[in-house]
């Protein structure tokens, strides 16, 4: 399209110069002017030709640059696809109760693994995907568009998870910790800290609806927390009741669960060619 416009523009310029030449040849009677007319036209023609050669050479150079960029995008996208295939072939991550960050809520799936891959190296792969979509303009169902959408949803999901943890810690855990710290005895302070850490982990498990047995195995890896299934079952019931009685916390938790469910569905829909 660009080349066609360029050719059309030069054709118009050439036509104008030809009309000007004919007009001067027919209408100008001064012999001196008529004598220099061919020279004038030759000079103008040379300038036009030089312009055509220059602009076309720039156009060809830009085409080469664009094609090189497209080829690199294809190679990089293929590299990303290969890494994703290897990642998806790995086993699903377990619930990691020692992870106190918002990504905990997306364990026991491959959500975190894919997200970590895509944001690695200052979100290099995300930048590639955005560039790939801009250049090739793939259809809506193309994997590149799905991955960009996945990143956007995961970013929002992590923010939702942070809201849950922040609200829960500020309204329930922090006040209990503060009360426990008032004891003059070190053993009491340490006991209060361990108790609230246990409660914090139990509530997080309830927020994301982890099974009791998985909670048991997950807590077994946490230092200073040793408990049985019956105790965990009772603690989770108390946490469920506390969640039901707090409308604000319930709203945050429901949003978090929606995000996790949505991301799991996206993972299922991902197909790598």
PyMOL commands that set and color helices and strands:
alter all, ss='L'
color gray80, all
select helices_A, chain A and resi 2-27+31-89+102-106+111-136+143-181+186-207+212-219+229-245+247-269
alter helices_A, ss='H'
color red, helices_A
deselect
rebuild
show_as cartoon
